[in-house]
């Protein structure tokens, strides 16, 4: 164990993370002890003054209403949005299996979030995890105010963050679709959520390693999209290619449903991004308009590049471009200006088109619905360019002393850490699932379709 800790410390030091941050857990009480020792000296040199009482958190009905609405919008993104987007991309014989996986993964992770996930992500200030202080939501009542967002009830904050955990895990379904056992999906989801999503959420939003390093991630470029995209790519390698991949046309059975799903994703994403402001305020308004503009720009960028490359612009391209824009603007939504979000969207649309084409061929993986090509690549673009367009001179919201070079370096470190962390955890989680319940159905079951063989029903009557 000591060797493992040493290797981790050396690896993080190589990325430039402060050794002081690594020692945070071990020395959490040191600042308090130092302050206590300094207190007598301060008292001797200054007149005693009564410490001002901290203002008690006061519920703001507007903020609370907006955060509850945002939570519902993120649920809309997942069920039915993500489910229909993926379901339309599947072949008709696997339609229900994809819907079932998204629906049940969302439900499973929502329960685990309440049992221990919230506590480990937001229950303390460790380097990689929080604490078990909030296990089973202990100590939280209808009157408890959120410590993270002081104007809303803690239950609302818990529910909002829980939808992020659930959709992130459900995103991975698109990479191994049409060739995985339902039980394997569930075992993998529990393990990956526990050992990849929770520490990443804590490191970025819960006061952990990346937060201390100054990484900017407004709504989940690293925590959600790169995290899920890398896990999806690993899954595509571990499970292997679908039967007939590269030899048969594995075409989507309903681009109409995919378009409906993409549209629901776009609508729901306003809760995802603007809700991450934590209040009904100007930052929420900025994230809101950026979500419109970056998505629109990515749609135009994708189909323009597609038309130049293939001679035609497709509906699938437009829907995929929209999702790429939503992904790319997620880490930047509250930090960049509207014009910066347009540029960000255009760049993401073009590069993600390459991500699902040229890059996918280079990688040689059967990432069924291009989870890595869109979410992984789009998340990387968004995370890094946040360090550029957050600059005040480019319309961003950061202070006058903001340094693009320094921030981009921090952003790159956060991207690299996320890739390595998620990749290692995902591989181990797939292996555990493989050797316990199994991952791949038989060739006969796969050919017949997972709707019938896994769930005993079909999406369409003949």
C-alpha positions in Angstrom: 0.0 0.0 0.0 2.8 2.4 0.9 4.4 1.7 -2.5 1.1 2.4 -4.3 0.7 5.7 -2.4 4.3 6.7 -3.3 3.7 5.9 -7.0 0.5 7.9 -7.0 2.3 10.8 -5.3 5.1 10.7 -7.8 2.7 10.6 -10.7 0.7 13.6 -9.5 3.9 15.5 -8.7 5.0 14.9 -12.3 1.8 16.6 -13.4 2.7 19.5 -11.2 0.2 19.0 -8.4 1.3 20.5 -5.1 2.6 18.0 -2.5 0.8 20.1 0.0 -2.5 19.1 -1.6 -1.5 15.5 -1.5 -0.9 15.8 2.2 -4.3 17.5 2.7 -6.0 14.5 4.4 -3.1 13.8 6.7 -2.7 17.4 7.8 -6.3 18.6 7.8 -6.0 19.7 11.4 -2.7 21.5 11.0 -4.2 24.9 9.9 -6.5 24.9 12.9 -3.6 24.0 15.3 -1.5 26.8 13.8 -4.3 29.3 14.2 -4.9 28.2 17.7 -1.2 28.7 18.5 -1.1 32.1 16.9 -4.3 33.3 18.7 -2.6 34.3 22.0 0.0 36.5 20.1 -2.7 38.2 18.1 -4.8 38.8 21.3 -1.8 40.4 23.0 -1.1 42.8 20.1 -4.6 43.8 19.3 -7.7 44.9 21.3 -10.1 42.1 21.9 -13.0 42.3 19.5 -16.2 40.3 19.5 -16.2 38.0 16.4 -19.1 38.9 14.1 -21.7 36.1 14.1 -22.0 34.4 10.7 -25.3 35.1 9.0 -27.5 32.1 9.1 -28.4 30.7 5.6 -31.7 32.0 4.4 -33.9 30.1 1.9 -34.4 32.0 -1.4 -37.6 30.8 -3.1 -36.4 31.9 -6.5 -33.1 30.0 -6.3 -34.9 27.0 -4.9 -37.5 27.0 -7.6 -34.8 27.3 -10.3 -32.7 24.5 -8.9 -35.7 22.2 -8.6 -36.6 23.0 -12.2 -33.0 22.4 -13.3 -33.0 19.0 -11.5 -36.2 18.0 -13.5 -34.6 19.2 -16.7 -31.5 17.0 -16.1 -33.8 14.0 -15.6 -35.5 14.9 -18.9 -32.1 14.8 -20.5 -31.6 11.2 -19.4 -35.1 9.7 -19.5 -36.3 10.1 -22.2 -33.6 12.3 -23.9 -30.5 10.1 -23.8 -32.5 6.9 -23.9 -34.2 7.9 -27.2 -31.0 9.4 -28.7 -29.3 6.0 -28.1 -32.3 3.9 -28.9 -32.8 5.5 -32.3 -29.1 4.7 -33.1 -29.5 1.1 -32.2 -30.9 -1.6 -34.6 -34.5 -2.3 -33.9 -33.8 -5.7 -32.3 -31.8 -3.9 -29.6 -33.9 -0.8 -29.1 -35.5 -1.9 -25.8 -32.2 -3.2 -24.4 -30.7 0.3 -24.8 -33.7 2.0 -23.3 -33.7 -0.5 -20.4 -30.0 0.0 -19.7 -30.3 3.8 -19.6 -33.5 3.7 -17.5 -32.3 1.2 -14.9 -28.8 2.7 -14.6 -30.3 6.0 -13.9 -32.5 4.5 -11.2 -29.7 2.4 -9.7 -27.2 5.3 -9.4 -29.9 7.6 -7.9 -30.3 5.1 -5.0 -26.5 4.7 -4.5 -26.1 8.5 -4.6 -28.4 8.8 -1.6 -27.0 5.9 0.3 -23.3 6.8 0.1 -22.5 8.7 -3.1 -23.4 12.2 -1.9 -21.4 11.7 1.3 -18.2 10.6 -0.5 -18.5 13.4 -3.1 -19.5 16.3 -0.9 -19.3 15.1 2.7 -15.8 16.4 3.5 -12.6 17.9 2.2 -10.3 15.0 1.5 -8.0 14.9 -1.5 -9.8 12.2 -3.4 -13.0 11.5 -1.4 -15.1 13.1 1.2 -16.2 11.3 4.3 -19.0 9.0 5.5 -20.6 11.8 7.6 -23.6 12.0 5.3 -24.0 8.3 4.8 -27.7 7.5 4.2 -28.2 11.4 4.2 -27.6 11.4 7.9 -28.4 14.7 9.6 -30.3 16.1 6.6 -33.9 17.3 7.1 -36.4 19.4 5.2 -35.1 22.5 7.1 -31.4 21.8 6.5 -29.8 24.3 4.1 -27.1 23.3 1.7 -23.6 24.2 2.8 -22.5 24.4 -0.8 -25.4 26.7 -1.9 -26.6 28.6 1.1 -29.9 29.7 -0.4 -31.5 26.3 -1.2 -32.4 23.3 0.9 -29.8 20.6 1.1 -32.3 18.0 -0.3 -32.5 20.0 -3.5 -28.8 20.2 -3.9 -28.5 16.4 -3.2 -31.2 15.7 -5.9 -29.5 18.0 -8.4 -26.1 16.5 -8.0 -27.5 13.0 -8.0 -28.9 13.5 -11.6 -25.4 14.4 -12.7 -24.0 11.1 -11.3 -26.8 9.1 -12.9 -26.6 10.6 -16.4 -22.8 10.3 -16.4 -22.9 6.6 -15.7 -25.8 6.2 -18.3 -23.7 7.9 -21.0 -21.3 5.0 -21.1 -24.1 2.7 -22.3 -23.7 4.0 -25.8 -20.2 2.6 -26.2 -20.9 -1.1 -25.6 -24.6 -1.1 -26.8 -26.0 -4.2 -28.6 -23.4 -6.6 -27.2 -23.4 -6.7 -23.4 -25.3 -8.6 -20.8 -27.7 -6.6 -18.7 -26.2 -8.0 -15.5 -22.8 -6.9 -16.7 -24.0 -3.4 -17.2 -25.2 -3.2 -13.6 -22.1 -4.6 -12.0 -19.9 -2.3 -14.0 -22.0 0.7 -13.2 -21.9 0.2 -9.5 -18.1 -0.2 -9.5 -17.3 2.7 -11.9 -19.7 5.1 -10.1 -18.0 4.3 -6.8 -14.4 4.5 -7.8 -14.4 6.9 -10.8 -17.4 9.2 -10.7 -17.4 9.9 -7.0 -13.7 10.8 -6.6 -13.7 12.9 -9.8 -16.8 14.8 -8.5 -15.1 15.3 -5.2 -11.7 16.4 -6.7 -13.4 19.0 -8.9 -16.5 20.2 -7.0 -16.0 18.9 -3.4 -12.8 20.7 -2.5 -10.4 17.9 -3.5 -7.3 17.8 -5.6 -8.3 19.5 -8.8 -10.2 22.2 -7.0 -7.1 23.0 -5.0 -5.1 23.1 -8.2 -7.4 25.7 -9.7 -9.1 23.7 -12.4 -12.1 25.3 -14.0 -15.1 23.0 -14.7 -18.4 24.7 -14.5 -20.7 21.8 -15.1 -18.8 18.7 -15.9 -16.3 18.6 -18.7 -13.9 16.4 -16.8 -16.3 15.0 -14.2 -19.0 14.0 -16.7 -17.9 13.9 -20.3 -14.2 13.0 -20.3 -14.8 10.6 -17.5 -17.7 8.8 -19.3 -16.0 9.0 -22.7 -12.8 7.3 -21.6 -14.8 4.6 -19.7 -16.8 4.0 -22.9 -13.7 3.7 -25.1 -12.2 1.2 -22.6 -15.5 -0.8 -22.7 -15.4 -0.9 -26.5 -12.0 -2.5 -26.4 -12.8 -4.9 -23.6 -16.0 -6.2 -25.1 -14.7 -6.3 -28.6 -16.6 -5.5 -31.8 -20.2 -6.3 -32.6 -20.8 -9.3 -34.8 -20.7 -8.1 -38.4 -18.9 -4.8 -37.5 -17.0 -3.7 -40.6 -18.7 -6.3 -42.8 -22.4 -5.5 -42.4 -24.3 -2.2 -42.3 -25.1 -1.6 -38.6 -27.3 1.4 -39.4 -29.5 3.2 -36.9 -33.1 2.0 -37.1 -34.8 5.4 -36.4 -33.0 8.7 -36.9 -36.4 10.3 -36.1 -36.1 9.1 -32.5 -32.5 10.1 -32.4 -33.5 13.7 -33.4 -36.2 13.7 -30.8 -33.7 12.5 -28.2 -31.1 15.2 -29.3 -33.7 17.9 -28.9 -34.7 16.7 -25.4 -31.0 16.7 -24.6 -30.6 20.3 -25.7 -33.7 21.4 -23.7 -32.6 19.5 -20.6 -29.1 20.8 -20.9 -30.3 24.2 -19.7 -30.8 22.6 -16.3 -27.4 20.9 -16.6 -25.5 24.1 -17.4 -27.5 27.0 -16.1 -28.5 25.0 -13.0 -24.8 24.7 -12.2 -24.8 28.4 -11.3 -26.6 27.2 -8.1 -29.0 30.2 -8.2 -31.3 32.2 -10.4 -28.7 34.9 -11.1 -26.6 36.5 -13.8 -24.2 33.5 -14.0 -27.2 31.2 -14.8 -28.2 33.6 -17.5 -24.7 33.6 -19.0 -24.6 29.8 -18.9 -28.1 29.7 -20.5 -27.2 31.8 -23.5 -23.9 30.1 -24.0 -25.8 26.7 -24.1 -27.9 28.1 -26.9 -25.0 29.6 -28.9 -22.3 27.0 -28.6 -24.8 24.2 -29.5 -26.1 26.1 -32.5 -22.5 26.9 -33.7 -21.5 23.2 -33.3 -24.5 22.1 -35.3 -23.5 24.4 -38.2 -19.8 23.6 -37.9 -20.5 19.8 -38.0 -22.8 19.8 -41.0 -20.7 22.4 -42.9 -17.6 20.2 -42.5 -19.7 17.1 -43.3 -21.0 18.7 -46.5 -17.5 19.7 -47.6 -16.1 16.2 -46.8 -19.0 14.0 -48.0 -21.0 16.3 -50.3 -24.1 16.1 -48.1 -25.2 17.3 -44.7 -27.1 14.7 -42.7 -29.7 14.8 -39.9 -27.5 12.5 -37.8 -24.7 15.0 -38.3 -26.8 17.8 -37.1 -28.0 15.9 -34.0 -24.4 14.8 -33.3 -23.1 18.3 -33.8 -25.6 19.7 -31.3 -24.5 17.1 -28.7 -20.9 17.9 -29.4 -21.6 21.6 -28.8 -23.5 20.9 -25.6 -20.6 18.7 -24.3 -17.9 21.3 -25.2 -19.6 24.3 -23.6 -20.4 22.3 -20.4 -17.1 23.1 -18.6 -17.1 26.7 -19.9 -20.7 27.7 -19.6 -20.4 30.1 -16.7 -16.8 31.3 -17.4 -16.8 32.4 -21.1 -18.7 35.1 -23.0 -21.3 34.5 -25.7 -18.8 35.1 -28.5 -16.3 32.8 -27.0 -19.0 30.1 -26.8 -19.7 30.4 -30.5 -16.1 29.9 -31.4 -15.9 27.0 -28.9 -19.0 25.4 -30.5 -17.6 25.8 -34.1 -14.3 24.2 -33.1 -16.0 21.3 -31.3 -18.4 20.6 -34.2 -15.5 20.2 -36.7 -13.1 18.3 -34.4 -15.8 15.9 -33.1 -16.8 15.1 -36.7 -13.2 13.9 -37.0 -13.5 12.2 -33.7 -16.3 9.9 -34.9 -14.6 9.3 -38.3 -10.8 9.5 -38.6 -9.9 9.2 -35.0 -12.3 6.3 -34.5 -10.7 4.4 -37.4 -7.3 5.1 -35.9 -8.3 3.7 -32.5 -9.9 0.7 -34.1 -12.6 0.4 -31.4 -16.3 -0.4 -32.0 -17.6 2.5 -29.9 -21.2 1.9 -31.0 -22.7 5.3 -30.6 -19.5 7.3 -30.5 -19.4 8.1 -26.8 -15.7 8.8 -26.9 -15.8 10.6 -30.2 -18.4 13.1 -29.0 -18.2 13.2 -25.2 -14.6 12.3 -24.7 -13.2 14.5 -27.5 -15.8 17.3 -27.0 -15.0 17.3 -23.3 -11.3 17.5 -23.9 -11.8 20.4 -26.3 -14.1 22.2 -23.9 -12.0 21.7 -20.8 -8.8 23.0 -22.5 -10.4 25.9 -24.3 -12.1 27.0 -21.1 -8.6 28.1 -20.1 -8.5 30.3 -23.1 -11.9 31.9 -23.4 -12.4 32.5 -19.7 -9.9 35.4 -20.1 -11.5 38.8 -19.6 -9.9 40.1 -22.7 -11.9 37.5 -24.7 -15.2 38.1 -22.9 -14.6 35.7 -20.0 -15.5 36.2 -16.4 -12.1 35.7 -14.7 -10.1 38.5 -13.0 -7.7 40.9 -14.6 -4.7 38.9 -13.4 -5.9 35.8 -15.3 -3.2 34.1 -17.3 -4.3 32.0 -20.3 -1.0 30.0 -20.4 -1.1 29.1 -16.7 -4.8 28.2 -16.8 -4.5 26.1 -19.9 -1.7 24.1 -18.2 -3.9 23.5 -15.2 -6.7 22.4 -17.5 -4.5 20.0 -19.4 -3.4 18.4 -16.1 -7.0 17.9 -15.1 -7.8 16.3 -18.5 -4.8 13.9 -18.2 -5.6 13.0 -14.6 -9.3 12.3 -15.6 -8.2 10.1 -18.6 -5.9 8.0 -16.5 -8.2 7.7 -13.5 -11.3 6.8 -15.5 -9.4 4.4 -17.8 -7.8 2.4 -15.0 -11.0 2.2 -12.9 -13.1 1.3 -16.0 -10.8 -1.5 -17.0 -10.8 -3.0 -13.5 -14.6 -2.7 -13.3 -15.2 -4.4 -16.6 -12.8 -7.2 -15.6 -14.7 -7.7 -12.3 -18.0 -7.8 -14.2 -16.6 -10.2 -16.7 -15.3 -12.7 -14.2 -18.4 -12.5 -12.0 -21.6 -12.3 -14.1 -20.0 -12.1 -17.6 -20.1 -9.3 -20.1 -20.7 -10.7 -23.6 -23.9 -12.7 -24.5 -23.5 -15.7 -26.8 -23.2 -15.2 -30.5 -26.7 -16.7 -31.0 -28.2 -14.3 -28.5 -26.4 -11.3 -30.0 -27.6 -12.2 -33.5 -31.2 -12.6 -32.3 -31.1 -9.3 -30.5 -30.9 -8.4 -26.9 -34.5 -7.2 -26.7 -35.8 -10.8 -26.8 -32.8 -12.6 -25.3 -32.3 -10.3 -22.3 -35.8 -8.9 -21.7 -38.3 -11.1 -23.5 -40.0 -8.4 -25.4 -39.7 -6.3 -28.6 -39.9 -2.6 -29.4 -42.2 -3.1 -32.4 -44.9 -5.6 -33.2 -44.6 -7.1 -36.6 
